[in-house]
C-alpha cells in the first residue's frame, strides 16, 4: 500500500446518530433512546434541537460491557432463554 492510498481511505466517523447506532446493534431507534435515558449508553446533545450523538468509542465500551455482563450472567446461570424463562 502506498502513502497516497492510505490517505485516500475514509476515516471512520467519530460520532454516530441514534439511527446509525440502532443499525449497528440491529435494534430500534427507541431502544437506543432508552439506553441513553437510563445512562447505560453515554451520548451528547448537539445544539438545541434534540440531535443526539454517540461517540464510537463509547458504543464500543457499551458493547464490551454487555459481553462482560453476559459472561457473568451465563456463569451464574441467570440468563433468559428465548421462551422468556430464566435458566
PyMOL commands that set and color helices and strands:
alter all, ss='L'
color gray80, all
select helices_A, chain A and resi 3-8+18-25+29-38+56-75
alter helices_A, ss='H'
color red, helices_A
select strands_A, chain A and resi 15-17+44-46+51-55
alter strands_A, ss='S'
color yellow, strands_A
deselect
rebuild
show_as cartoon
